[in-house]
Amino acid sequence: MESTIRVAIADDHEIVLNGVKSIILSFGEFSVDFVASNGKEMYDKLLAAESLPDIVVLDVSMPVWDGYATLDAIKKKWPDMKVLILTMHKHELGIIKMFRSGASGYLLKNSPPKELKKALQSIVENGLYFSELVSGNFLSRMQQTNILPSLSEREIQLLKLCPTDLTYHEIAAKMGIPETTVAGHRMSLFEKFGVNSRTGLVICAIQMGLIQVE
């Protein structure tokens, strides 16, 4: 019999909180150890817990401590804790910031229940969840062959700057090249990694070991 995957959930909307809890419990192999209405409450419950959950599911917009502050506190206290971020909006730089701070994955709140189950299972099995951002065929091919795409020096430089808070305009200035040239390198990287967003590029680069999260 497989071990139960233990989850904790923090969300300040009671309907959403109870809904996510019910959905997770319906999967069968999961338990919900405790819930919280804000990040500080979640952190305090983790401190008081006799044993820690396998995954913490965090809302981004919460009172007292939001998702960013809570993630930072959790990762400082428990560096190996897996955290899945729930969000209403796909703010690319915000999501990248979450991954840079150690998030294991993110999921839009309008995703179907099967996607939530997939996210939780992927985090337990692989340490990260990629959502629709990264081509599954690409990742599978890279993992099987262990061959990375050939990258130019400029592409590597851009790839290392993607996880930062810099806009593409600021990246162009830092690299000392026109923004249109940065756009060309970006499109080349998208094609090579099989992604269509900066977030997907960052996640794929993390998985491939090309960049490191904090």
C-alpha positions in Angstrom: 0.0 0.0 0.0 1.4 3.4 -1.0 2.0 6.0 1.7 -0.5 8.8 2.1 0.7 12.2 0.8 0.2 14.7 3.6 -0.9 18.2 2.6 -1.4 21.5 4.4 -3.4 24.4 2.8 -3.4 28.2 3.4 -6.0 30.4 1.7 -7.9 33.4 3.1 -11.1 32.6 1.2 -13.0 30.0 3.2 -15.0 28.7 0.2 -11.7 28.2 -1.8 -10.0 26.7 1.2 -12.7 24.1 1.8 -13.1 23.4 -1.9 -9.4 22.7 -2.4 -9.4 20.5 0.8 -12.4 18.5 -0.5 -10.9 18.0 -3.9 -7.6 16.8 -2.4 -9.3 14.4 -0.1 -11.3 13.0 -3.0 -8.1 11.8 -4.7 -7.8 9.0 -2.1 -4.1 8.8 -1.5 -3.9 12.3 0.1 -4.7 13.6 3.6 -5.1 17.3 4.6 -3.3 17.6 8.0 -4.3 21.2 8.7 -5.5 24.4 7.0 -4.9 28.1 7.7 -6.5 31.4 6.6 -3.2 33.3 6.2 0.5 32.7 5.9 1.5 33.5 9.5 -1.2 31.1 10.8 0.2 28.4 8.5 3.8 29.0 9.6 2.7 28.8 13.3 0.9 25.6 12.7 4.0 24.1 11.0 6.1 25.1 14.0 3.7 23.4 16.4 3.2 20.3 14.2 4.5 17.0 15.6 5.3 16.0 12.0 5.5 18.1 8.9 3.3 17.7 5.8 4.8 16.6 2.5 3.5 19.6 0.6 2.2 23.0 1.7 -0.3 24.6 -0.7 -0.1 28.4 -0.5 -2.4 31.1 -1.9 -0.5 34.2 -3.1 -2.8 37.0 -1.9 -3.4 36.6 1.9 -3.5 39.0 4.8 -0.8 39.2 7.5 1.7 37.2 5.5 1.1 36.8 1.8 2.4 33.9 -0.3 5.8 35.5 -0.9 6.5 36.2 2.8 5.2 32.8 3.8 7.3 31.0 1.2 10.4 32.8 2.3 9.8 32.0 6.0 9.0 28.3 5.3 12.1 27.8 3.1 14.4 29.5 5.7 13.1 27.2 8.5 12.5 24.1 6.4 14.7 24.3 3.2 13.4 20.9 1.9 9.7 21.7 2.3 7.8 21.3 -0.9 5.4 24.3 -1.6 2.8 24.5 -4.4 1.6 28.0 -5.1 -2.0 28.7 -5.9 -2.8 31.9 -7.8 -5.6 33.6 -9.6 -3.4 35.4 -12.2 -0.4 34.4 -14.3 1.9 37.2 -13.4 5.2 36.0 -15.0 7.7 37.9 -12.9 5.8 37.1 -9.7 5.8 33.4 -10.5 9.5 33.5 -11.4 10.1 35.2 -8.0 8.3 32.3 -6.4 10.5 29.7 -8.1 13.6 31.7 -7.3 12.6 31.6 -3.7 12.2 27.8 -3.7 8.6 27.1 -4.8 8.1 23.6 -6.2 5.4 24.5 -8.6 2.4 26.8 -9.2 -1.2 26.3 -10.3 -3.9 28.6 -11.5 -7.0 28.5 -9.4 -9.2 27.9 -12.4 -7.3 24.6 -13.2 -9.4 21.4 -13.2 -9.0 19.0 -10.2 -7.1 16.5 -12.3 -4.4 19.2 -12.8 -4.1 19.7 -9.0 -3.7 16.0 -8.5 -1.0 15.9 -11.2 0.8 18.9 -9.6 0.9 17.3 -6.2 2.0 13.9 -7.5 4.7 15.5 -9.7 6.1 17.5 -6.8 6.3 14.4 -4.6 7.9 12.3 -7.4 10.0 14.8 -9.2 10.4 17.8 -6.9 8.9 20.2 -9.4 5.7 20.8 -11.3 5.8 22.2 -14.8 2.2 22.8 -15.7 1.5 23.6 -19.4 4.7 25.8 -19.5 7.0 23.1 -20.6 6.6 20.5 -23.3 6.4 17.0 -21.7 7.9 15.4 -24.8 10.9 17.8 -24.5 11.5 17.0 -20.9 11.1 13.3 -21.5 13.6 13.4 -24.3 16.1 15.4 -22.3 15.8 13.1 -19.3 16.3 10.0 -21.5 19.2 11.2 -23.5 20.7 13.7 -21.0 21.6 15.9 -24.0 21.1 19.6 -23.6 20.4 21.9 -26.6 23.4 23.7 -28.0 23.3 27.3 -26.7 25.3 30.3 -27.7 27.2 32.5 -25.2 24.5 35.2 -25.5 21.7 32.7 -25.0 23.4 31.3 -21.8 23.8 34.9 -20.6 20.1 35.6 -21.3 19.0 32.4 -19.7 20.9 33.3 -16.5 19.1 36.7 -16.3 15.6 35.3 -16.9 15.1 34.3 -13.2 15.8 37.9 -12.1 13.3 40.7 -11.6 14.7 42.6 -14.6 12.4 43.4 -17.5 13.5 42.5 -21.0 14.4 46.1 -21.6 16.6 46.1 -18.5 18.1 42.8 -19.5 19.0 44.3 -22.9 20.8 47.2 -21.2 22.7 44.9 -18.9 23.8 42.7 -21.8 24.7 45.8 -23.8 22.6 44.8 -26.9 19.4 46.1 -28.5 16.1 44.9 -27.1 15.2 43.5 -30.5 18.4 41.3 -30.3 17.3 40.1 -26.9 13.9 39.2 -28.4 15.7 37.2 -31.1 17.7 35.2 -28.5 14.5 34.7 -26.4 12.6 33.2 -29.4 15.6 30.9 -30.1 15.6 29.7 -26.5 11.8 29.2 -26.6 12.3 27.0 -29.6 15.2 25.0 -28.3 13.5 24.3 -24.9 10.0 23.8 -26.3 8.4 26.6 -24.2 6.4 29.7 -25.0 7.0 31.9 -21.9 9.8 33.3 -19.8 8.4 31.3 -16.8 8.5 28.1 -18.8 12.1 28.9 -19.8 13.1 29.4 -16.2 11.5 26.2 -15.0 13.0 24.2 -17.8 16.4 25.7 -17.1 16.1 24.7 -13.4 15.2 21.2 -14.4 18.1 20.9 -16.8 20.5 22.2 -14.1 21.5 25.3 -16.1 20.5 27.7 -13.3 20.0 27.3 -9.5 17.3 28.5 -7.3 18.1 30.1 -4.0 
